[in-house]
Amino acid sequence: MKYLIVEDFSGQAVPFIFPRRVDHCDMREQLPYGRIISAGVTELGPAGFVCSGGNTELGLKSRPEEDAAILNEALRHR
């Protein structure tokens, strides 16, 4: 899966996960948020999400540890 981490209007990091066939730039155009914090690819492993990569067209890199923590927190069982 691919992902974008965006900053919402209150300054909080919000993750968006989408299929690999969708381009980061195309997804970015669909989001109503202003600032994109990071972009990359992710996989769900035994210990949670693992993030890597980036997107050169958006000029963004993944932040492996920070992004994985955001994804894990957003999708944890409550």
Buried (B, 14 or more C-beta within 10 A) or exposed (E): BBBBBBBEEEEEBBBBBBEEEEBBEEBBEEEEBEEBBBBBBBEEEEEBBBBEBBBEEBEBBBBBEBBBBBBBEBEEEE
